[in-house]
Amino acid sequence: LIQEARKKKGMTQQELADKIGTNKAYISRVENDIKDVRLSTLRKIVEIGLGGELELAVKL
């Protein structure tokens, strides 16, 4: 989902990484499900990096 959103915004991995203060390799690992991401980091990627809003839902 992150990769799709990033591409829709016309951003490179490097541009996204720069916006959130990390490196391109980290973004690549997150996008390819190689790296588990903390909720706080996911929020930073979505809200600061991509200008979106992170919404979570729990269904039981």
C-alpha distance matrix in Angstrom:
0.0 3.8 5.5 5.2 6.1 8.5 10.0 10.6 12.4 14.3 13.9 14.6 13.5 17.0 16.9 13.9 15.8 19.0 17.9 17.1 20.0 18.6 18.6 16.7 17.1 15.4 12.2 12.4 13.1 10.2 7.7 10.1 10.5 14.0 14.2 14.0 13.1 15.4 14.6 16.5 14.6 11.2 13.1 14.5 11.4 10.1 13.7 15.7 13.5 11.5 14.1 12.2 13.1 11.8 13.2 14.0 16.1 18.4 20.2 23.3
3.8 0.0 3.8 5.4 5.1 6.0 8.5 9.9 10.6 12.3 11.1 11.6 10.2 13.5 13.3 10.2 12.1 15.2 14.2 13.5 16.3 15.0 15.1 13.3 14.2 12.4 9.0 10.0 11.2 8.2 6.1 9.5 10.4 13.3 12.9 13.1 11.6 13.9 13.4 14.6 12.1 9.1 11.1 11.7 8.2 7.7 11.4 12.7 10.2 8.7 11.8 10.8 12.3 11.3 13.7 14.9 17.7 20.1 22.4 25.5
5.5 3.8 0.0 3.8 5.5 5.1 6.1 8.6 9.9 10.5 9.5 9.4 8.4 12.2 12.4 10.2 12.2 15.3 15.0 14.9 17.3 15.7 14.9 12.3 13.2 12.5 8.8 8.7 10.7 8.9 5.7 8.5 10.7 13.3 13.8 14.9 14.0 16.8 16.8 17.9 15.0 12.4 14.6 14.6 10.8 10.8 14.3 15.0 11.8 10.4 13.9 13.4 15.5 14.9 17.3 18.5 21.1 23.5 25.5 28.6
5.2 5.4 3.8 0.0 3.8 5.5 5.2 6.2 8.7 9.9 10.2 11.2 11.4 15.0 14.6 12.6 15.2 17.9 17.1 17.4 20.2 19.0 18.4 15.8 16.9 16.2 12.6 12.4 14.4 12.4 9.1 11.5 13.4 16.4 17.1 17.8 16.8 19.3 18.7 19.9 17.5 14.5 16.0 16.4 12.8 11.7 15.0 16.2 13.3 10.9 13.8 12.8 15.0 14.9 16.8 18.3 20.6 23.2 24.8 28.1
6.1 5.1 5.5 3.8 0.0 3.8 5.5 5.1 6.3 8.8 9.0 10.9 11.3 14.4 13.1 10.8 13.9 16.2 14.7 15.1 18.3 17.8 17.9 15.8 17.5 16.4 12.6 13.6 15.6 13.1 10.6 13.7 15.2 18.1 18.0 18.2 16.5 18.4 17.3 18.0 15.8 12.8 13.6 13.8 10.5 8.8 11.6 12.9 10.3 7.4 10.0 9.2 11.8 12.3 14.6 16.7 19.4 22.4 24.3 27.8
8.5 6.0 5.1 5.5 3.8 0.0 3.8 5.5 5.2 6.4 5.5 7.2 7.7 10.7 9.5 7.6 10.8 13.0 12.0 12.9 15.7 15.2 14.9 12.7 14.8 14.2 10.4 11.5 14.2 12.3 9.9 13.2 15.3 17.5 17.3 18.2 16.4 18.5 18.0 18.1 15.4 13.1 14.1 13.3 9.7 9.3 11.9 12.0 8.7 6.7 10.1 10.6 13.6 14.3 17.2 19.3 22.2 25.2 27.4 30.8
10.0 8.5 6.1 5.2 5.5 3.8 0.0 3.8 5.3 4.8 5.7 7.3 9.0 12.1 11.1 10.3 13.5 15.5 14.9 16.3 18.8 18.0 17.1 14.3 16.4 16.5 12.8 12.8 15.9 14.6 11.5 14.1 16.8 19.0 19.5 20.8 19.5 21.9 21.4 21.8 19.0 16.7 17.8 17.1 13.5 12.9 15.4 15.6 12.2 10.0 13.1 13.5 16.7 17.5 20.0 22.1 24.7 27.6 29.5 32.9
10.6 9.9 8.6 6.2 5.1 5.5 3.8 0.0 3.8 5.4 7.7 10.4 12.3 15.0 13.4 12.4 15.9 17.5 16.2 17.8 20.7 20.5 20.1 17.6 19.9 19.5 15.7 16.2 19.0 17.2 14.2 17.0 19.2 21.9 22.1 22.9 21.2 23.2 22.2 22.5 20.2 17.5 18.0 17.7 14.4 12.9 14.9 15.6 12.8 9.7 11.8 12.0 15.2 16.5 18.8 21.3 23.8 26.9 28.6 32.2
12.4 10.6 9.9 8.7 6.3 5.2 5.3 3.8 0.0 3.8 5.5 9.0 11.2 13.2 10.7 10.0 13.8 14.7 13.2 15.2 18.1 18.4 18.4 16.4 19.2 18.8 15.1 16.3 19.2 17.4 15.0 18.2 20.4 22.7 22.4 23.1 21.0 22.7 21.6 21.3 19.0 16.8 16.8 15.9 12.9 11.6 12.9 12.9 10.2 7.4 9.3 10.6 14.2 16.1 18.9 21.7 24.5 27.8 29.9 33.5
14.3 12.3 10.5 9.9 8.8 6.4 4.8 5.4 3.8 0.0 3.8 6.8 10.0 11.7 9.7 10.2 13.7 14.5 13.8 16.2 18.6 18.5 17.8 15.4 18.2 18.6 15.1 15.7 19.1 18.0 15.4 18.3 20.9 22.9 22.9 24.3 22.5 24.6 24.0 23.7 20.9 19.0 19.5 18.1 14.9 14.5 15.9 15.3 12.1 10.2 12.6 14.2 17.8 19.4 22.3 24.9 27.8 30.9 33.0 36.5
13.9 11.1 9.5 10.2 9.0 5.5 5.7 7.7 5.5 3.8 0.0 3.8 6.6 8.0 6.0 6.6 9.9 10.8 10.5 12.9 15.0 14.8 14.1 11.8 14.9 15.3 11.9 13.0 16.4 15.5 13.5 16.5 19.0 20.5 20.3 21.8 19.9 22.0 21.8 21.2 18.1 16.8 17.5 15.6 12.4 12.8 14.4 13.1 9.6 8.8 11.7 13.8 17.2 18.5 21.7 24.2 27.3 30.3 32.7 36.1
14.6 11.6 9.4 11.2 10.9 7.2 7.3 10.4 9.0 6.8 3.8 0.0 3.8 5.3 5.2 6.4 8.6 9.9 10.9 12.9 14.2 13.2 11.6 8.8 11.9 12.9 9.9 10.4 14.1 13.9 12.1 14.6 17.5 18.5 18.5 20.5 19.1 21.6 22.0 21.5 18.1 17.1 18.4 16.4 13.1 14.4 16.3 14.8 11.1 11.2 14.6 16.4 19.6 20.3 23.6 25.6 28.7 31.5 33.9 37.1
13.5 10.2 8.4 11.4 11.3 7.7 9.0 12.3 11.2 10.0 6.6 3.8 0.0 3.8 5.5 5.2 6.0 8.6 10.0 10.9 11.9 10.3 8.4 5.5 8.3 9.1 6.2 7.0 10.6 10.6 9.4 12.0 14.6 15.2 14.9 17.1 15.8 18.4 19.3 18.9 15.2 14.6 16.5 14.4 11.1 13.2 15.5 14.0 10.3 11.2 14.8 16.4 19.1 19.1 22.4 24.0 27.2 29.7 32.2 35.3
17.0 13.5 12.2 15.0 14.4 10.7 12.1 15.0 13.2 11.7 8.0 5.3 3.8 0.0 3.8 5.4 5.0 6.1 8.6 10.1 10.2 8.9 6.9 4.9 8.6 9.8 8.1 9.4 12.7 13.1 12.7 15.1 17.5 17.5 16.9 19.1 17.6 19.8 20.9 19.8 16.2 16.4 17.9 15.2 12.5 15.0 16.6 14.3 10.9 12.7 15.9 18.1 20.8 21.2 24.7 26.4 29.8 32.3 35.1 38.1
16.9 13.3 12.4 14.6 13.1 9.5 11.1 13.4 10.7 9.7 6.0 5.2 5.5 3.8 0.0 3.8 5.4 5.1 6.3 8.9 9.9 10.0 9.3 8.2 12.0 12.4 10.1 12.1 15.3 14.9 14.2 17.2 19.4 19.9 19.0 20.7 18.6 20.4 20.8 19.4 16.1 16.0 16.8 13.9 11.4 13.4 14.4 11.8 8.5 10.1 13.0 15.6 18.7 19.6 23.3 25.4 28.9 31.7 34.6 37.8
13.9 10.2 10.2 12.6 10.8 7.6 10.3 12.4 10.0 10.2 6.6 6.4 5.2 5.4 3.8 0.0 3.8 5.4 5.2 6.6 8.6 8.5 8.7 7.9 11.1 10.4 7.7 10.4 13.1 12.0 11.6 15.0 16.7 17.5 16.3 17.5 15.2 16.8 17.0 15.8 12.6 12.2 13.1 10.5 7.7 9.8 11.2 9.1 5.5 7.4 10.6 12.8 15.5 16.1 19.7 21.7 25.3 28.0 30.9 34.1
15.8 12.1 12.2 15.2 13.9 10.8 13.5 15.9 13.8 13.7 9.9 8.6 6.0 5.0 5.4 3.8 0.0 3.8 5.5 5.4 5.9 4.9 5.1 5.5 8.6 7.8 6.4 9.5 11.7 11.2 11.9 14.8 16.2 16.3 14.6 16.1 14.0 15.6 16.6 15.1 11.6 12.3 13.6 10.6 8.5 11.6 13.0 10.5 7.7 10.5 13.4 15.5 17.6 17.7 21.3 22.9 26.5 28.9 31.9 34.9
19.0 15.2 15.3 17.9 16.2 13.0 15.5 17.5 14.7 14.5 10.8 9.9 8.6 6.1 5.1 5.4 3.8 0.0 3.8 5.5 5.1 6.2 6.9 8.1 11.5 11.2 10.2 13.1 15.4 15.0 15.6 18.6 20.0 20.0 18.2 19.6 17.2 18.3 19.0 16.9 13.8 14.9 15.4 11.9 10.6 13.5 13.9 10.7 8.5 11.6 13.9 16.6 19.0 19.6 23.3 25.3 28.9 31.5 34.7 37.7
17.9 14.2 15.0 17.1 14.7 12.0 14.9 16.2 13.2 13.8 10.5 10.9 10.0 8.6 6.3 5.2 5.5 3.8 0.0 3.8 5.7 7.9 9.8 10.8 14.1 12.9 11.3 14.6 16.7 15.4 16.0 19.3 20.5 21.0 19.0 19.7 16.8 17.4 17.4 15.1 12.4 13.2 12.9 9.4 8.5 10.8 10.5 7.1 5.4 8.8 10.4 13.3 15.7 16.7 20.5 22.7 26.4 29.2 32.4 35.6
17.1 13.5 14.9 17.4 15.1 12.9 16.3 17.8 15.2 16.2 12.9 12.9 10.9 10.1 8.9 6.6 5.4 5.5 3.8 0.0 3.8 5.9 8.8 10.6 13.1 11.0 10.0 13.7 15.0 13.4 14.7 18.0 18.5 18.9 16.4 16.7 13.6 13.9 14.1 11.7 8.9 10.4 10.3 6.6 6.5 9.6 9.6 6.6 5.7 9.5 11.2 13.3 14.9 15.1 18.8 20.6 24.3 26.8 30.2 33.2
20.0 16.3 17.3 20.2 18.3 15.7 18.8 20.7 18.1 18.6 15.0 14.2 11.9 10.2 9.9 8.6 5.9 5.1 5.7 3.8 0.0 3.8 7.0 9.9 12.2 10.5 10.7 14.2 15.3 14.5 16.3 19.2 19.7 19.3 16.7 17.5 14.8 15.1 16.1 13.5 10.7 12.9 13.3 9.7 9.8 13.3 13.3 10.2 9.4 13.1 14.9 17.1 18.5 18.6 22.2 23.7 27.4 29.6 33.0 35.8
18.6 15.0 15.7 19.0 17.8 15.2 18.0 20.5 18.4 18.5 14.8 13.2 10.3 8.9 10.0 8.5 4.9 6.2 7.9 5.9 3.8 0.0 3.8 7.0 8.6 6.9 7.9 11.1 11.9 11.7 13.8 16.2 16.8 16.0 13.6 14.9 12.7 13.8 15.5 13.7 10.3 12.4 13.8 10.7 10.0 13.7 14.7 12.3 10.6 14.0 16.5 18.2 19.6 19.1 22.5 23.6 27.2 29.1 32.4 35.1
18.6 15.1 14.9 18.4 17.9 14.9 17.1 20.1 18.4 17.8 14.1 11.6 8.4 6.9 9.3 8.7 5.1 6.9 9.8 8.8 7.0 3.8 0.0 3.8 5.5 5.5 6.8 9.0 10.4 11.2 12.8 14.7 16.0 14.8 13.2 15.4 14.0 15.9 17.9 16.6 13.0 14.5 16.5 13.7 12.1 15.7 17.2 14.9 12.5 15.3 18.3 20.1 21.8 21.3 24.7 25.7 29.1 31.0 34.1 36.7
16.7 13.3 12.3 15.8 15.8 12.7 14.3 17.6 16.4 15.4 11.8 8.8 5.5 4.9 8.2 7.9 5.5 8.1 10.8 10.6 9.9 7.0 3.8 0.0 3.8 5.4 5.2 6.2 8.7 10.0 10.6 12.3 14.3 13.5 12.8 15.4 14.5 17.1 18.9 18.2 14.4 15.0 17.3 14.9 12.4 15.5 17.6 15.7 12.6 14.7 18.1 19.7 21.8 21.3 24.6 25.7 28.9 30.9 33.7 36.4
17.1 14.2 13.2 16.9 17.5 14.8 16.4 19.9 19.2 18.2 14.9 11.9 8.3 8.6 12.0 11.1 8.6 11.5 14.1 13.1 12.2 8.6 5.5 3.8 0.0 3.8 5.5 5.0 6.2 8.7 9.9 10.6 12.3 10.7 10.2 13.4 13.3 16.3 18.7 18.5 14.8 15.4 18.3 16.4 14.0 17.2 19.7 18.2 15.3 17.3 20.8 21.8 23.5 22.4 25.4 25.9 29.0 30.6 33.3 35.7
15.4 12.4 12.5 16.2 16.4 14.2 16.5 19.5 18.8 18.6 15.3 12.9 9.1 9.8 12.4 10.4 7.8 11.2 12.9 11.0 10.5 6.9 5.5 5.4 3.8 0.0 3.8 5.4 5.1 6.2 8.6 9.9 10.6 9.4 7.7 10.3 9.7 12.5 14.9 14.8 11.1 12.0 15.0 13.3 11.2 14.6 17.1 15.9 13.4 15.6 18.8 19.5 20.8 19.4 22.3 22.7 25.8 27.3 30.1 32.5
12.2 9.0 8.8 12.6 12.6 10.4 12.8 15.7 15.1 15.1 11.9 9.9 6.2 8.1 10.1 7.7 6.4 10.2 11.3 10.0 10.7 7.9 6.8 5.2 5.5 3.8 0.0 3.8 5.5 5.1 6.1 8.5 9.9 10.0 8.9 11.1 10.0 12.9 14.5 14.5 10.8 10.6 13.4 11.9 9.0 11.9 14.7 13.8 10.9 12.4 15.9 16.5 18.1 17.1 20.1 20.8 24.0 25.9 28.6 31.3
12.4 10.0 8.7 12.4 13.6 11.5 12.8 16.2 16.3 15.7 13.0 10.4 7.0 9.4 12.1 10.4 9.5 13.1 14.6 13.7 14.2 11.1 9.0 6.2 5.0 5.4 3.8 0.0 3.8 5.5 5.1 6.1 8.6 8.3 8.8 11.7 11.8 15.2 17.1 17.7 14.0 13.5 16.6 15.5 12.4 14.8 17.9 17.3 14.1 15.1 18.8 19.2 20.8 19.6 22.3 22.8 25.6 27.3 29.7 32.2
13.1 11.2 10.7 14.4 15.6 14.2 15.9 19.0 19.2 19.1 16.4 14.1 10.6 12.7 15.3 13.1 11.7 15.4 16.7 15.0 15.3 11.9 10.4 8.7 6.2 5.1 5.5 3.8 0.0 3.8 5.5 5.2 6.1 4.8 5.2 8.5 9.5 13.1 15.5 16.5 13.2 12.8 16.4 15.8 13.2 15.7 18.9 18.6 15.9 17.0 20.5 20.5 21.5 19.7 22.0 21.9 24.5 25.7 28.1 30.3
10.2 8.2 8.9 12.4 13.1 12.3 14.6 17.2 17.4 18.0 15.5 13.9 10.6 13.1 14.9 12.0 11.2 15.0 15.4 13.4 14.5 11.7 11.2 10.0 8.7 6.2 5.1 5.5 3.8 0.0 3.8 5.5 5.2 6.0 5.0 6.8 6.7 10.4 12.2 13.5 10.3 9.3 12.9 12.9 10.2 12.4 15.7 15.9 13.6 14.4 17.7 17.2 18.0 16.0 18.2 18.1 20.8 22.2 24.7 27.1
7.7 6.1 5.7 9.1 10.6 9.9 11.5 14.2 15.0 15.4 13.5 12.1 9.4 12.7 14.2 11.6 11.9 15.6 16.0 14.7 16.3 13.8 12.8 10.6 9.9 8.6 6.1 5.1 5.5 3.8 0.0 3.8 5.6 7.7 8.3 9.9 10.0 13.5 14.5 16.0 12.9 11.0 14.3 14.4 11.1 12.4 16.0 16.5 13.6 13.6 17.1 16.5 17.7 16.1 18.3 18.6 21.1 22.8 25.0 27.6
10.1 9.5 8.5 11.5 13.7 13.2 14.1 17.0 18.2 18.3 16.5 14.6 12.0 15.1 17.2 15.0 14.8 18.6 19.3 18.0 19.2 16.2 14.7 12.3 10.6 9.9 8.5 6.1 5.2 5.5 3.8 0.0 3.8 5.5 7.7 10.1 11.4 15.2 16.7 18.6 15.6 14.0 17.5 17.7 14.7 16.0 19.7 20.2 17.4 17.3 20.8 20.1 21.2 19.3 21.1 20.8 22.9 24.1 26.0 28.3
10.5 10.4 10.7 13.4 15.2 15.3 16.8 19.2 20.4 20.9 19.0 17.5 14.6 17.5 19.4 16.7 16.2 20.0 20.5 18.5 19.7 16.8 16.0 14.3 12.3 10.6 9.9 8.6 6.1 5.2 5.6 3.8 0.0 3.8 5.5 6.9 9.0 12.6 14.4 16.7 14.2 12.7 16.3 17.2 14.6 15.9 19.5 20.4 18.2 18.3 21.5 20.3 20.7 18.2 19.6 18.7 20.7 21.4 23.3 25.3
14.0 13.3 13.3 16.4 18.1 17.5 19.0 21.9 22.7 22.9 20.5 18.5 15.2 17.5 19.9 17.5 16.3 20.0 21.0 18.9 19.3 16.0 14.8 13.5 10.7 9.4 10.0 8.3 4.8 6.0 7.7 5.5 3.8 0.0 3.8 6.8 9.5 13.1 15.7 17.6 14.9 14.3 18.1 18.4 16.1 18.1 21.5 21.9 19.6 20.3 23.6 22.9 23.3 20.9 22.5 21.6 23.6 24.2 26.2 28.0
14.2 12.9 13.8 17.1 18.0 17.3 19.5 22.1 22.4 22.9 20.3 18.5 14.9 16.9 19.0 16.3 14.6 18.2 19.0 16.4 16.7 13.6 13.2 12.8 10.2 7.7 8.9 8.8 5.2 5.0 8.3 7.7 5.5 3.8 0.0 3.8 6.2 9.7 12.6 14.3 11.6 11.6 15.4 15.5 13.9 16.2 19.3 19.5 17.7 18.9 21.9 21.3 21.4 18.9 20.7 19.8 22.1 22.7 25.2 27.0
14.0 13.1 14.9 17.8 18.2 18.2 20.8 22.9 23.1 24.3 21.8 20.5 17.1 19.1 20.7 17.5 16.1 19.6 19.7 16.7 17.5 14.9 15.4 15.4 13.4 10.3 11.1 11.7 8.5 6.8 9.9 10.1 6.9 6.8 3.8 0.0 3.8 6.8 9.6 11.9 10.1 9.9 13.5 14.4 13.4 15.2 18.1 18.9 17.7 18.8 21.4 20.2 19.8 16.8 18.2 16.8 19.0 19.4 22.0 23.7
13.1 11.6 14.0 16.8 16.5 16.4 19.5 21.2 21.0 22.5 19.9 19.1 15.8 17.6 18.6 15.2 14.0 17.2 16.8 13.6 14.8 12.7 14.0 14.5 13.3 9.7 10.0 11.8 9.5 6.7 10.0 11.4 9.0 9.5 6.2 3.8 0.0 3.8 6.5 8.3 6.4 6.4 9.9 10.7 10.1 12.1 14.7 15.4 14.6 15.9 18.2 17.2 16.6 13.8 15.6 14.7 17.4 18.3 21.3 23.4
15.4 13.9 16.8 19.3 18.4 18.5 21.9 23.2 22.7 24.6 22.0 21.6 18.4 19.8 20.4 16.8 15.6 18.3 17.4 13.9 15.1 13.8 15.9 17.1 16.3 12.5 12.9 15.2 13.1 10.4 13.5 15.2 12.6 13.1 9.7 6.8 3.8 0.0 3.8 5.4 5.2 6.2 8.6 9.9 10.6 12.3 14.1 15.0 15.2 16.7 18.3 17.2 15.9 12.9 14.6 13.5 16.3 17.1 20.4 22.4
14.6 13.4 16.8 18.7 17.3 18.0 21.4 22.2 21.6 24.0 21.8 22.0 19.3 20.9 20.8 17.0 16.6 19.0 17.4 14.1 16.1 15.5 17.9 18.9 18.7 14.9 14.5 17.1 15.5 12.2 14.5 16.7 14.4 15.7 12.6 9.6 6.5 3.8 0.0 3.8 5.4 5.0 6.1 8.6 9.8 10.5 11.9 13.5 14.3 15.3 16.2 14.6 12.9 9.7 11.0 10.1 13.1 14.3 17.9 20.2
16.5 14.6 17.9 19.9 18.0 18.1 21.8 22.5 21.3 23.7 21.2 21.5 18.9 19.8 19.4 15.8 15.1 16.9 15.1 11.7 13.5 13.7 16.6 18.2 18.5 14.8 14.5 17.7 16.5 13.5 16.0 18.6 16.7 17.6 14.3 11.9 8.3 5.4 3.8 0.0 3.8 5.5 5.1 6.3 8.8 10.0 10.4 11.3 12.7 14.4 15.0 14.1 12.6 10.3 12.4 12.4 15.7 17.3 20.9 23.3
14.6 12.1 15.0 17.5 15.8 15.4 19.0 20.2 19.0 20.9 18.1 18.1 15.2 16.2 16.1 12.6 11.6 13.8 12.4 8.9 10.7 10.3 13.0 14.4 14.8 11.1 10.8 14.0 13.2 10.3 12.9 15.6 14.2 14.9 11.6 10.1 6.4 5.2 5.4 3.8 0.0 3.8 5.3 5.0 6.2 8.6 9.8 10.0 10.4 12.4 13.9 13.6 13.0 11.0 13.8 14.1 17.6 19.3 22.8 25.3
11.2 9.1 12.4 14.5 12.8 13.1 16.7 17.5 16.8 19.0 16.8 17.1 14.6 16.4 16.0 12.2 12.3 14.9 13.2 10.4 12.9 12.4 14.5 15.0 15.4 12.0 10.6 13.5 12.8 9.3 11.0 14.0 12.7 14.3 11.6 9.9 6.4 6.2 5.0 5.5 3.8 0.0 3.8 5.4 5.1 6.1 8.4 9.8 9.7 10.6 12.2 11.1 10.5 8.1 10.8 11.3 14.8 16.9 20.2 23.0
13.1 11.1 14.6 16.0 13.6 14.1 17.8 18.0 16.8 19.5 17.5 18.4 16.5 17.9 16.8 13.1 13.6 15.4 12.9 10.3 13.3 13.8 16.5 17.3 18.3 15.0 13.4 16.6 16.4 12.9 14.3 17.5 16.3 18.1 15.4 13.5 9.9 8.6 6.1 5.1 5.3 3.8 0.0 3.8 5.5 5.2 5.7 7.7 9.0 9.8 10.2 9.1 7.8 6.0 9.1 10.5 14.2 16.7 20.2 23.2
14.5 11.7 14.6 16.4 13.8 13.3 17.1 17.7 15.9 18.1 15.6 16.4 14.4 15.2 13.9 10.5 10.6 11.9 9.4 6.6 9.7 10.7 13.7 14.9 16.4 13.3 11.9 15.5 15.8 12.9 14.4 17.7 17.2 18.4 15.5 14.4 10.7 9.9 8.6 6.3 5.0 5.4 3.8 0.0 3.8 5.6 5.4 5.2 6.5 8.7 9.4 9.7 9.7 9.1 12.6 14.2 18.0 20.5 24.0 26.9
11.4 8.2 10.8 12.8 10.5 9.7 13.5 14.4 12.9 14.9 12.4 13.1 11.1 12.5 11.4 7.7 8.5 10.6 8.5 6.5 9.8 10.0 12.1 12.4 14.0 11.2 9.0 12.4 13.2 10.2 11.1 14.7 14.6 16.1 13.9 13.4 10.1 10.6 9.8 8.8 6.2 5.1 5.5 3.8 0.0 3.8 5.8 5.8 4.7 6.3 8.5 8.8 9.9 9.3 12.9 14.6 18.3 20.9 24.1 27.2
10.1 7.7 10.8 11.7 8.8 9.3 12.9 12.9 11.6 14.5 12.8 14.4 13.2 15.0 13.4 9.8 11.6 13.5 10.8 9.6 13.3 13.7 15.7 15.5 17.2 14.6 11.9 14.8 15.7 12.4 12.4 16.0 15.9 18.1 16.2 15.2 12.1 12.3 10.5 10.0 8.6 6.1 5.2 5.6 3.8 0.0 3.8 6.0 5.7 5.0 6.3 5.3 6.3 6.3 10.0 12.3 15.9 18.9 21.9 25.3
13.7 11.4 14.3 15.0 11.6 11.9 15.4 14.9 12.9 15.9 14.4 16.3 15.5 16.6 14.4 11.2 13.0 13.9 10.5 9.6 13.3 14.7 17.2 17.6 19.7 17.1 14.7 17.9 18.9 15.7 16.0 19.7 19.5 21.5 19.3 18.1 14.7 14.1 11.9 10.4 9.8 8.4 5.7 5.4 5.8 3.8 0.0 3.8 5.8 5.7 4.7 4.7 5.4 6.8 10.5 13.3 17.0 20.2 23.3 26.7
15.7 12.7 15.0 16.2 12.9 12.0 15.6 15.6 12.9 15.3 13.1 14.8 14.0 14.3 11.8 9.1 10.5 10.7 7.1 6.6 10.2 12.3 14.9 15.7 18.2 15.9 13.8 17.3 18.6 15.9 16.5 20.2 20.4 21.9 19.5 18.9 15.4 15.0 13.5 11.3 10.0 9.8 7.7 5.2 5.8 6.0 3.8 0.0 3.8 5.8 5.5 7.6 9.1 10.5 14.2 16.9 20.6 23.6 26.9 30.2
13.5 10.2 11.8 13.3 10.3 8.7 12.2 12.8 10.2 12.1 9.6 11.1 10.3 10.9 8.5 5.5 7.7 8.5 5.4 5.7 9.4 10.6 12.5 12.6 15.3 13.4 10.9 14.1 15.9 13.6 13.6 17.4 18.2 19.6 17.7 17.7 14.6 15.2 14.3 12.7 10.4 9.7 9.0 6.5 4.7 5.7 5.8 3.8 0.0 3.8 5.9 8.2 10.6 11.7 15.4 17.9 21.6 24.5 27.6 30.9
11.5 8.7 10.4 10.9 7.4 6.7 10.0 9.7 7.4 10.2 8.8 11.2 11.2 12.7 10.1 7.4 10.5 11.6 8.8 9.5 13.1 14.0 15.3 14.7 17.3 15.6 12.4 15.1 17.0 14.4 13.6 17.3 18.3 20.3 18.9 18.8 15.9 16.7 15.3 14.4 12.4 10.6 9.8 8.7 6.3 5.0 5.7 5.8 3.8 0.0 3.8 5.5 8.7 10.4 13.9 16.7 20.1 23.4 26.1 29.6
14.1 11.8 13.9 13.8 10.0 10.1 13.1 11.8 9.3 12.6 11.7 14.6 14.8 15.9 13.0 10.6 13.4 13.9 10.4 11.2 14.9 16.5 18.3 18.1 20.8 18.8 15.9 18.8 20.5 17.7 17.1 20.8 21.5 23.6 21.9 21.4 18.2 18.3 16.2 15.0 13.9 12.2 10.2 9.4 8.5 6.3 4.7 5.5 5.9 3.8 0.0 3.8 7.0 9.8 13.1 16.4 19.8 23.3 26.1 29.6
12.2 10.8 13.4 12.8 9.2 10.6 13.5 12.0 10.6 14.2 13.8 16.4 16.4 18.1 15.6 12.8 15.5 16.6 13.3 13.3 17.1 18.2 20.1 19.7 21.8 19.5 16.5 19.2 20.5 17.2 16.5 20.1 20.3 22.9 21.3 20.2 17.2 17.2 14.6 14.1 13.6 11.1 9.1 9.7 8.8 5.3 4.7 7.6 8.2 5.5 3.8 0.0 3.8 6.7 9.6 13.1 16.2 19.8 22.4 26.1
13.1 12.3 15.5 15.0 11.8 13.6 16.7 15.2 14.2 17.8 17.2 19.6 19.1 20.8 18.7 15.5 17.6 19.0 15.7 14.9 18.5 19.6 21.8 21.8 23.5 20.8 18.1 20.8 21.5 18.0 17.7 21.2 20.7 23.3 21.4 19.8 16.6 15.9 12.9 12.6 13.0 10.5 7.8 9.7 9.9 6.3 5.4 9.1 10.6 8.7 7.0 3.8 0.0 3.8 6.3 9.9 13.1 16.7 19.5 23.1
11.8 11.3 14.9 14.9 12.3 14.3 17.5 16.5 16.1 19.4 18.5 20.3 19.1 21.2 19.6 16.1 17.7 19.6 16.7 15.1 18.6 19.1 21.3 21.3 22.4 19.4 17.1 19.6 19.7 16.0 16.1 19.3 18.2 20.9 18.9 16.8 13.8 12.9 9.7 10.3 11.0 8.1 6.0 9.1 9.3 6.3 6.8 10.5 11.7 10.4 9.8 6.7 3.8 0.0 3.8 6.7 10.2 13.6 16.6 20.0
13.2 13.7 17.3 16.8 14.6 17.2 20.0 18.8 18.9 22.3 21.7 23.6 22.4 24.7 23.3 19.7 21.3 23.3 20.5 18.8 22.2 22.5 24.7 24.6 25.4 22.3 20.1 22.3 22.0 18.2 18.3 21.1 19.6 22.5 20.7 18.2 15.6 14.6 11.0 12.4 13.8 10.8 9.1 12.6 12.9 10.0 10.5 14.2 15.4 13.9 13.1 9.6 6.3 3.8 0.0 3.8 6.8 10.4 13.2 16.7
14.0 14.9 18.5 18.3 16.7 19.3 22.1 21.3 21.7 24.9 24.2 25.6 24.0 26.4 25.4 21.7 22.9 25.3 22.7 20.6 23.7 23.6 25.7 25.7 25.9 22.7 20.8 22.8 21.9 18.1 18.6 20.8 18.7 21.6 19.8 16.8 14.7 13.5 10.1 12.4 14.1 11.3 10.5 14.2 14.6 12.3 13.3 16.9 17.9 16.7 16.4 13.1 9.9 6.7 3.8 0.0 3.8 6.9 10.1 13.4
16.1 17.7 21.1 20.6 19.4 22.2 24.7 23.8 24.5 27.8 27.3 28.7 27.2 29.8 28.9 25.3 26.5 28.9 26.4 24.3 27.4 27.2 29.1 28.9 29.0 25.8 24.0 25.6 24.5 20.8 21.1 22.9 20.7 23.6 22.1 19.0 17.4 16.3 13.1 15.7 17.6 14.8 14.2 18.0 18.3 15.9 17.0 20.6 21.6 20.1 19.8 16.2 13.1 10.2 6.8 3.8 0.0 3.8 6.5 9.9
18.4 20.1 23.5 23.2 22.4 25.2 27.6 26.9 27.8 30.9 30.3 31.5 29.7 32.3 31.7 28.0 28.9 31.5 29.2 26.8 29.6 29.1 31.0 30.9 30.6 27.3 25.9 27.3 25.7 22.2 22.8 24.1 21.4 24.2 22.7 19.4 18.3 17.1 14.3 17.3 19.3 16.9 16.7 20.5 20.9 18.9 20.2 23.6 24.5 23.4 23.3 19.8 16.7 13.6 10.4 6.9 3.8 0.0 3.8 6.6
20.2 22.4 25.5 24.8 24.3 27.4 29.5 28.6 29.9 33.0 32.7 33.9 32.2 35.1 34.6 30.9 31.9 34.7 32.4 30.2 33.0 32.4 34.1 33.7 33.3 30.1 28.6 29.7 28.1 24.7 25.0 26.0 23.3 26.2 25.2 22.0 21.3 20.4 17.9 20.9 22.8 20.2 20.2 24.0 24.1 21.9 23.3 26.9 27.6 26.1 26.1 22.4 19.5 16.6 13.2 10.1 6.5 3.8 0.0 3.8
23.3 25.5 28.6 28.1 27.8 30.8 32.9 32.2 33.5 36.5 36.1 37.1 35.3 38.1 37.8 34.1 34.9 37.7 35.6 33.2 35.8 35.1 36.7 36.4 35.7 32.5 31.3 32.2 30.3 27.1 27.6 28.3 25.3 28.0 27.0 23.7 23.4 22.4 20.2 23.3 25.3 23.0 23.2 26.9 27.2 25.3 26.7 30.2 30.9 29.6 29.6 26.1 23.1 20.0 16.7 13.4 9.9 6.6 3.8 0.0
